[in-house]
Amino acid sequence: MSAALPSTASWGELFSGHNGLLALALTGGVALHAINVHIVTTVLPSVVQDIGGLDWYAWNTTLFVVASIIGAALSVRLLADAGPRGACLAALGIFALGSAACASATSMPWMLAGRSVQGLGGGALAALSYSLIRVVFPAPLWPRAVALVSGMWGVATLCGPAVGGLFAQAGHWRWAFWTLLPVALLQALLVALRLRPAGAAASAQPVIPVAQIALLAASVLAVAAGGLSRMLAVQGAGVAAGIALGVAAIAVERRSSVRLLPAGTTALTSPLGAVYASVALLLVGTTTEIYVPYFLQTLHGYTPLAAGYLTAAMAAGWSASSMLSSGREGVAAMTMLRAGPVLGAISLLALALLVPAGDALSPAMLMLLYGLALAGAGAGVGLGWPHLLTRVLTLAPAGEGGLASAAITTVQLYGMAIGAAVAGLVANAAGLTEPGGKAGAQSAAMWLFASFALAPALAALLARATGKR
């Protein structure tokens, strides 16, 4: 395994001179991806009102993230073939194409197709950002760079809800997607100027683990498909099929010479395996966010702009806590790893009580408690996030640092995809579409937040294993 990292460098060293421009070039793609996530979360209730498809609400996230898994996996080969500059430009082009498709959608299938293309480019952008950290920065800057990449979700909390909410309230939700195109163009210009072009072709090109990726994607889609039915037996069959396909992916990974994860990480007993499992579980808990704007607008009459900004408190909590905890080391870092998931579970349980029954409180008090609970759910991830991802870099087997870095995004996205698929299943089964309306939203909110609190609770149980060497 790799040697421990030197002491963490300062923020000033990351932002100074050439390092600062490189940081901007790397993190801009993640910021664009994150802004898009908040735009879609904010405008989706308006999209459904315009073109229909409430039954397929969660599929906007499910297909986006499944495509992102594929894009993240392909990023390794893209980077080897095209170099940092070419790979990032290609990912930005695909993302822009998907954004244009979403902006012009006249039906939910069209929207879902556009979201899939967006996801393909967005997944590649996110994976490239993590993979290039260890390429363009010295080791003491890695923890700060990881925190900065995560902190781009904080930028998204300022821009995404504003763009989505203002256009949704004006009845022009399509323009929320069109605005992504000039931003993508500006990012492409920065990448072209600051990242190095492709050099000579590598002698050994990375091979894509097609079987594992296909099985992971199929496991998510099986769960999501089961959620479209109102029959309990079909829903159960979808979950069972999803679990079986996920287990099959692990079995193939263990036998394959072409791996998706570093060697020995498919077992929870290994420290790196526990880290990856914690990443996935923490992301599962955050996918409840996709329904928050719908609940706030349906149950409490919030405007799209207000609902969008309140929902963004989760991402703000994640970003702020990640930035604050990134300089912690040793015992303090382990405390963050253990306390974060506990805070996340408590916050989700609080939302399970607040969202369906919040009318008993004054509007001001209700907004304050919603903001605190959502921020707490995000902080539950952010407190330990820099330390989890830094441990991936330090625990990676010799010669597999690049694979370990790319796997961060794959595991993260798989957790989001499974979370979105299960969220759709739970919400629909709890009455979101039948009986629907306020009663259905109240039932769906209670069951969704309460059941998803289990994910960070399980991550808390794994916290001790993540600290082993």
C-alpha positions as CSV (number, residue, x, y, z in Angstrom):
1,M,0.0,0.0,0.0
2,S,1.1,3.6,-0.4
3,A,3.0,5.5,2.2
4,A,1.2,8.0,4.4
5,L,0.8,11.5,3.0
6,P,3.0,14.3,4.3
7,S,1.4,17.0,6.4
8,T,-1.5,18.8,4.7
9,A,-0.4,22.0,2.9
10,S,-2.2,25.3,3.4
11,W,-5.1,26.7,1.4
12,G,-2.8,29.5,0.3
13,E,-0.4,27.1,-1.4
14,L,-3.3,25.6,-3.3
15,F,-4.6,28.9,-4.5
16,S,-1.3,30.6,-5.3
17,G,0.2,31.0,-8.8
18,H,0.0,28.1,-11.2
19,N,-1.7,25.9,-8.6
20,G,-4.6,28.2,-8.4
21,L,-5.3,28.2,-12.1
22,L,-5.0,24.5,-12.3
23,A,-7.5,24.2,-9.4
24,L,-9.9,26.3,-11.2
25,A,-9.6,24.3,-14.4
26,L,-10.2,21.0,-12.5
27,T,-13.0,22.1,-10.2
28,G,-15.0,24.1,-12.8
29,G,-16.3,20.9,-14.4
30,V,-17.5,19.6,-11.0
31,A,-19.1,23.0,-10.3
32,L,-21.0,22.8,-13.7
33,H,-22.1,19.3,-12.9
34,A,-23.3,20.3,-9.4
35,I,-25.1,23.4,-10.6
36,N,-26.9,21.3,-13.1
37,V,-28.0,18.9,-10.3
38,H,-29.5,21.8,-8.3
39,I,-31.1,23.3,-11.4
40,V,-32.9,20.0,-12.1
41,T,-33.9,19.4,-8.5
42,T,-35.5,22.9,-8.4
43,V,-37.3,22.8,-11.8
44,L,-38.4,19.2,-11.9
45,P,-41.8,19.9,-10.3
46,S,-42.4,22.5,-13.0
47,V,-41.3,20.1,-15.7
48,V,-43.7,17.4,-14.5
49,Q,-46.5,20.0,-14.5
50,D,-45.7,20.9,-18.1
51,I,-44.9,17.6,-19.8
52,G,-46.2,15.1,-17.3
53,G,-44.5,12.0,-16.0
54,L,-44.8,12.1,-12.1
55,D,-44.4,8.3,-12.0
56,W,-41.0,8.8,-13.6
57,Y,-39.9,11.6,-11.3
58,A,-37.0,9.8,-9.7
59,W,-35.9,8.3,-13.0
60,N,-34.5,11.8,-13.9
61,T,-31.9,11.2,-11.3
62,T,-31.7,7.4,-11.7
63,L,-30.8,7.5,-15.4
64,F,-28.6,10.5,-15.0
65,V,-26.5,8.7,-12.4
66,V,-26.4,5.4,-14.2
67,A,-25.1,7.2,-17.2
68,S,-22.6,9.0,-14.9
69,I,-21.3,5.6,-13.7
70,I,-20.6,4.7,-17.3
71,G,-19.0,8.1,-18.0
72,A,-16.8,7.8,-14.9
73,A,-15.6,4.3,-15.9
74,L,-14.9,5.4,-19.4
75,S,-12.9,8.5,-18.1
76,V,-9.9,6.3,-17.4
77,R,-9.6,5.2,-21.1
78,L,-10.5,8.7,-22.2
79,L,-7.7,10.2,-20.1
80,A,-5.2,7.7,-21.5
81,D,-6.2,8.3,-25.1
82,A,-6.7,12.1,-25.1
83,G,-4.7,13.4,-22.2
84,P,-6.1,15.8,-19.5
85,R,-7.1,18.6,-22.0
86,G,-8.7,16.4,-24.6
87,A,-10.6,14.3,-22.0
88,C,-12.0,17.2,-20.2
89,L,-13.1,18.9,-23.5
90,A,-14.8,15.8,-24.7
91,A,-16.7,15.4,-21.4
92,L,-17.8,19.0,-21.5
93,G,-19.1,18.6,-25.1
94,I,-21.2,15.5,-24.2
95,F,-22.6,17.4,-21.2
96,A,-23.5,20.4,-23.3
97,L,-25.3,18.1,-25.8
98,G,-27.4,16.5,-23.1
99,S,-28.3,20.0,-21.7
100,A,-29.6,21.1,-25.1
101,A,-31.7,17.9,-25.3
102,C,-33.2,18.6,-21.9
103,A,-34.0,22.2,-22.8
104,S,-35.9,21.1,-25.9
105,A,-37.8,18.2,-24.3
106,T,-41.5,18.0,-25.1
107,S,-42.2,14.7,-23.3
108,M,-40.7,12.8,-20.3
109,P,-39.0,10.1,-22.5
110,W,-37.2,12.9,-24.3
111,M,-36.2,14.5,-21.0
112,L,-34.9,11.2,-19.7
113,A,-32.8,10.7,-22.9
114,G,-31.3,14.1,-22.4
115,R,-30.6,13.5,-18.7
116,S,-28.8,10.2,-19.7
117,V,-26.5,12.1,-22.1
118,Q,-25.9,14.8,-19.5
119,G,-25.0,12.1,-17.0
120,L,-22.5,10.5,-19.3
121,G,-20.6,13.8,-19.6
122,G,-21.1,14.8,-16.0
123,G,-19.8,11.4,-14.7
124,A,-16.7,11.8,-16.8
125,L,-16.1,15.3,-15.6
126,A,-16.4,14.3,-11.9
127,A,-14.1,11.3,-12.3
128,L,-11.5,13.3,-14.2
129,S,-11.4,16.0,-11.5
130,Y,-10.6,13.4,-8.8
131,S,-8.2,11.4,-11.1
132,L,-6.2,14.6,-12.1
133,I,-5.7,15.7,-8.5
134,R,-2.9,13.2,-8.0
135,V,-1.5,14.0,-11.4
136,V,-1.3,17.8,-11.3
137,F,-0.7,18.5,-7.6
138,P,2.0,17.4,-5.1
139,A,0.8,15.0,-2.3
140,P,0.6,17.6,0.5
141,L,-2.1,19.4,-1.6
142,W,-4.3,16.4,-2.1
143,P,-6.5,16.8,1.0
144,R,-7.1,20.5,0.2
145,A,-7.8,19.7,-3.5
146,V,-10.3,17.0,-2.6
147,A,-12.0,19.3,-0.2
148,L,-12.1,22.0,-2.9
149,V,-13.7,19.6,-5.4
150,S,-16.3,18.7,-2.8
151,G,-16.7,22.4,-2.0
152,M,-17.9,23.1,-5.6
153,W,-21.3,21.8,-4.3
154,G,-21.3,25.0,-2.2
155,V,-21.0,27.1,-5.3
156,A,-23.9,25.1,-6.7
157,T,-26.1,26.1,-3.8
158,L,-25.7,29.7,-4.7
159,C,-26.2,29.4,-8.5
160,G,-28.3,26.3,-9.1
161,P,-31.5,27.1,-7.1
162,A,-31.4,30.7,-8.3
163,V,-31.2,29.7,-12.0
164,G,-33.7,26.9,-11.7
165,G,-36.1,28.8,-9.3
166,L,-36.3,32.0,-11.2
167,F,-36.9,30.4,-14.5
168,A,-39.4,28.0,-13.0
169,Q,-41.4,30.8,-11.3
170,A,-41.4,32.7,-14.6
171,G,-42.8,29.6,-16.4
172,H,-39.6,29.2,-18.5
173,W,-37.9,26.1,-17.0
174,R,-36.3,25.3,-20.3
175,W,-34.0,28.3,-20.1
176,A,-32.6,26.9,-16.9
177,F,-31.0,24.3,-19.1
178,W,-30.0,26.7,-21.9
179,T,-28.0,28.8,-19.5
180,L,-25.6,25.8,-18.9
181,L,-24.3,26.0,-22.5
182,P,-22.4,29.3,-22.2
183,V,-21.0,28.2,-18.8
184,A,-19.7,25.0,-20.4
185,L,-18.1,27.0,-23.2
186,L,-16.3,29.2,-20.7
187,Q,-15.0,26.2,-18.8
188,A,-13.9,24.6,-22.1
189,L,-11.8,27.8,-22.8
190,L,-10.2,27.6,-19.4
191,V,-9.4,23.9,-19.8
192,A,-7.9,24.5,-23.2
193,L,-5.6,27.2,-21.8
194,R,-4.5,25.6,-18.5
195,L,-4.4,21.8,-18.9
196,R,-1.7,20.1,-20.9
197,P,-2.6,18.6,-24.3
198,A,-2.3,14.8,-24.9
199,G,1.2,13.5,-25.1
200,A,2.5,10.4,-26.7
201,A,0.1,7.4,-26.5
202,A,0.7,5.1,-23.6
203,S,2.1,1.7,-24.3
204,A,-0.5,-0.1,-22.3
205,Q,-4.1,1.3,-22.7
206,P,-6.5,0.7,-19.8
207,V,-9.2,-1.8,-20.5
208,I,-12.8,-1.0,-19.5
209,P,-14.5,-3.5,-17.1
210,V,-17.6,-3.8,-19.2
211,A,-19.2,-6.8,-17.4
212,Q,-19.0,-5.1,-14.0
213,I,-20.4,-1.8,-15.2
214,A,-23.2,-3.5,-17.1
215,L,-24.2,-5.5,-14.0
216,L,-24.1,-2.4,-11.7
217,A,-26.2,-0.4,-14.2
218,A,-28.7,-3.3,-14.5
219,S,-29.0,-3.7,-10.7
220,V,-30.0,0.0,-10.4
221,L,-32.5,-0.2,-13.3
222,A,-34.0,-3.4,-11.9
223,V,-34.8,-1.6,-8.6
224,A,-36.1,1.5,-10.4
225,A,-38.3,-0.6,-12.7
226,G,-39.9,-2.4,-9.7
227,G,-40.8,1.0,-8.3
228,L,-43.0,1.8,-11.3
229,S,-45.5,-0.9,-10.3
230,R,-48.0,-0.5,-7.5
231,M,-48.0,-4.2,-6.8
232,L,-45.9,-5.2,-3.8
233,A,-44.8,-8.4,-5.4
234,V,-43.4,-6.6,-8.4
235,Q,-41.6,-4.1,-6.2
236,G,-40.1,-6.9,-4.2
237,A,-39.0,-8.7,-7.3
238,G,-37.3,-5.5,-8.5
239,V,-35.3,-5.2,-5.3
240,A,-34.4,-8.9,-5.3
241,A,-33.2,-8.7,-8.9
242,G,-31.2,-5.5,-8.1
243,I,-29.5,-7.2,-5.1
244,A,-28.7,-10.3,-7.2
245,L,-27.2,-8.3,-10.0
246,G,-25.1,-6.3,-7.5
247,V,-23.8,-9.5,-5.9
248,A,-23.0,-10.8,-9.4
249,A,-21.0,-7.7,-10.1
250,I,-18.9,-8.3,-7.0
251,A,-18.4,-11.9,-8.0
252,V,-17.2,-11.0,-11.5
253,E,-15.0,-8.3,-10.1
254,R,-13.2,-10.8,-7.8
255,R,-12.5,-13.1,-10.7
256,S,-11.7,-10.6,-13.4
257,S,-8.3,-9.5,-14.5
258,V,-9.9,-6.3,-15.7
259,R,-11.0,-4.6,-12.5
260,L,-13.3,-1.7,-11.6
261,L,-11.9,-1.4,-8.1
262,P,-8.4,-1.8,-6.6
263,A,-7.3,-5.4,-5.6
264,G,-8.9,-6.7,-2.4
265,T,-11.5,-4.0,-2.0
266,T,-14.7,-6.0,-2.5
267,A,-14.7,-7.2,1.1
268,L,-15.9,-5.0,4.0
269,T,-13.1,-6.5,6.2
270,S,-10.5,-4.6,4.2
271,P,-10.0,-1.0,5.2
272,L,-10.3,0.2,1.6
273,G,-13.4,-1.9,1.1
274,A,-14.9,-0.3,4.2
275,V,-14.1,3.2,2.9
276,Y,-15.8,2.5,-0.5
277,A,-18.8,1.0,1.3
278,S,-19.1,4.1,3.5
279,V,-18.9,6.4,0.5
280,A,-21.8,4.5,-1.2
281,L,-24.0,4.5,2.0
282,L,-23.5,8.2,2.7
283,L,-24.5,9.0,-0.8
284,V,-27.6,6.8,-0.6
285,G,-28.8,8.9,2.3
286,T,-28.4,12.2,0.4
287,T,-30.6,11.1,-2.5
288,T,-33.7,12.0,-0.5
289,E,-32.9,15.5,-1.6
290,I,-34.5,14.9,-5.0
291,Y,-38.1,14.9,-3.5
292,V,-37.6,17.8,-1.1
293,P,-38.7,20.5,-3.6
294,Y,-41.8,18.5,-4.5
295,F,-42.7,18.0,-0.8
296,L,-42.1,21.7,0.1
297,Q,-44.2,23.0,-2.8
298,T,-47.0,20.4,-2.4
299,L,-47.3,20.3,1.4
300,H,-46.4,23.9,2.4
301,G,-46.9,26.1,-0.7
302,Y,-43.3,27.1,-1.1
303,T,-42.3,28.8,-4.4
304,P,-39.9,27.0,-6.7
305,L,-37.1,29.5,-5.7
306,A,-37.7,29.1,-2.0
307,A,-38.0,25.4,-2.2
308,G,-34.8,25.2,-4.3
309,Y,-32.7,27.2,-1.9
310,L,-34.0,25.4,1.2
311,T,-33.2,22.1,-0.5
312,A,-29.7,23.3,-1.3
313,A,-29.1,23.6,2.5
314,M,-28.1,19.9,2.3
315,A,-25.3,20.6,-0.2
316,A,-24.3,23.7,1.7
317,G,-23.9,21.7,4.9
318,W,-21.8,19.1,3.0
319,S,-19.5,21.7,1.5
320,A,-19.1,23.8,4.6
321,S,-18.3,20.9,6.9
322,S,-16.0,19.4,4.3
323,M,-14.0,22.5,4.0
324,L,-13.8,23.0,7.8
325,S,-12.8,19.4,8.6
326,S,-10.2,19.0,5.7
327,G,-7.3,20.2,7.9
328,R,-8.0,17.7,10.7
329,E,-5.5,14.9,11.2
330,G,-5.0,11.8,13.3
331,V,-7.5,11.4,16.1
332,A,-9.5,14.5,15.1
333,A,-9.9,13.1,11.6
334,M,-11.2,9.8,13.0
335,T,-13.7,11.7,15.1
336,M,-15.0,13.4,12.0
337,L,-15.4,10.0,10.3
338,R,-17.4,8.6,13.2
339,A,-19.5,11.6,14.1
340,G,-20.6,12.5,10.5
341,P,-22.8,9.5,9.7
342,V,-24.5,9.7,13.2
343,L,-25.4,13.4,12.5
344,G,-26.7,12.4,9.0
345,A,-29.0,9.7,10.4
346,I,-30.4,11.9,13.2
347,S,-31.1,14.7,10.6
348,L,-33.0,12.4,8.3
349,L,-35.1,11.1,11.1
350,A,-35.9,14.7,12.0
351,L,-37.0,15.4,8.5
352,A,-39.3,12.3,8.7
353,L,-41.1,14.0,11.5
354,L,-41.0,17.6,10.2
355,V,-41.9,17.4,6.5
356,P,-45.3,15.6,6.8
357,A,-46.4,17.3,10.1
358,G,-44.7,20.8,9.9
359,D,-48.0,22.8,9.6
360,A,-48.2,22.8,13.4
361,L,-45.3,25.2,13.5
362,S,-45.1,28.8,12.4
363,P,-43.7,29.4,8.9
364,A,-40.5,31.0,10.2
365,M,-39.8,28.2,12.7
366,L,-40.6,25.6,10.1
367,M,-38.2,27.1,7.6
368,L,-35.5,27.3,10.2
369,L,-35.9,23.7,11.3
370,Y,-36.0,22.5,7.7
371,G,-32.8,24.3,7.0
372,L,-31.1,22.9,10.0
373,A,-32.2,19.4,9.3
374,L,-31.2,19.5,5.7
375,A,-27.9,21.1,6.5
376,G,-27.3,18.4,9.1
377,A,-27.9,15.7,6.6
378,G,-25.3,17.2,4.3
379,A,-22.8,17.8,7.1
380,G,-23.2,14.2,8.0
381,V,-21.4,13.4,4.7
382,G,-19.1,16.4,4.6
383,L,-17.5,16.0,8.1
384,G,-15.7,12.8,7.1
385,W,-15.6,13.2,3.3
386,P,-12.1,14.6,2.8
387,H,-10.7,12.0,5.2
388,L,-12.5,9.1,3.4
389,L,-11.3,10.2,0.0
390,T,-7.7,10.9,1.2
391,R,-7.7,7.4,2.7
392,V,-8.5,6.0,-0.7
393,L,-5.3,7.7,-2.0
394,T,-3.2,6.5,0.8
395,L,-4.5,2.9,1.1
396,A,-4.5,2.2,-2.7
397,P,-2.2,-0.8,-3.5
398,A,1.1,0.1,-5.2
399,G,0.6,0.9,-8.9
400,E,-3.2,1.2,-8.5
401,G,-3.5,4.9,-7.4
402,G,-5.2,5.9,-10.7
403,L,-7.7,3.1,-10.5
404,A,-8.5,3.9,-6.9
405,S,-9.1,7.5,-7.7
406,A,-11.5,6.8,-10.6
407,A,-13.3,4.2,-8.4
408,I,-14.2,7.0,-5.9
409,T,-16.6,8.5,-8.5
410,T,-17.9,5.1,-9.6
411,V,-18.8,4.1,-6.1
412,Q,-20.2,7.5,-5.3
413,L,-22.4,7.4,-8.3
414,Y,-23.6,3.9,-7.7
415,G,-24.7,4.9,-4.2
416,M,-26.6,7.8,-5.7
417,A,-28.1,5.7,-8.4
418,I,-29.3,3.0,-6.0
419,G,-30.5,5.7,-3.6
420,A,-32.6,7.4,-6.4
421,A,-34.0,4.1,-7.5
422,V,-35.0,3.0,-4.0
423,A,-36.3,6.5,-3.3
424,G,-38.7,6.3,-6.3
425,L,-39.8,2.9,-5.2
426,V,-40.5,4.0,-1.5
427,A,-42.2,7.2,-2.5
428,N,-44.5,5.6,-5.1
429,A,-45.3,2.7,-2.7
430,A,-46.0,5.1,0.1
431,G,-48.7,6.9,-2.0
432,L,-46.9,9.7,-3.9
433,T,-48.9,9.0,-7.0
434,E,-51.9,7.1,-5.6
435,P,-53.7,8.6,-3.7
436,G,-51.3,11.4,-4.6
437,G,-51.9,15.0,-3.5
438,K,-51.1,16.2,0.0
439,A,-52.0,13.0,1.7
440,G,-49.8,11.0,-0.6
441,A,-46.9,13.5,-0.2
442,Q,-47.2,13.3,3.6
443,S,-47.0,9.5,3.6
444,A,-44.2,9.4,1.1
445,A,-42.1,12.0,3.0
446,M,-42.4,10.1,6.3
447,W,-41.5,6.7,4.9
448,L,-38.7,8.1,2.6
449,F,-36.7,10.0,5.2
450,A,-37.2,7.4,8.0
451,S,-36.1,4.5,5.9
452,F,-33.1,6.3,4.4
453,A,-31.8,7.1,7.8
454,L,-30.6,3.5,7.9
455,A,-27.9,4.2,5.3
456,P,-25.8,6.7,7.3
457,A,-26.4,4.6,10.4
458,L,-24.8,1.6,8.6
459,A,-21.9,3.9,7.6
460,A,-21.4,4.8,11.2
461,L,-20.9,1.1,12.0
462,L,-18.2,0.9,9.4
463,A,-16.3,4.0,10.6
464,R,-13.9,2.0,12.8
465,A,-12.9,-0.3,9.9
466,T,-12.1,2.7,7.7
467,G,-9.5,3.8,10.2
468,K,-7.5,0.5,10.0
469,R,-4.4,0.2,8.0
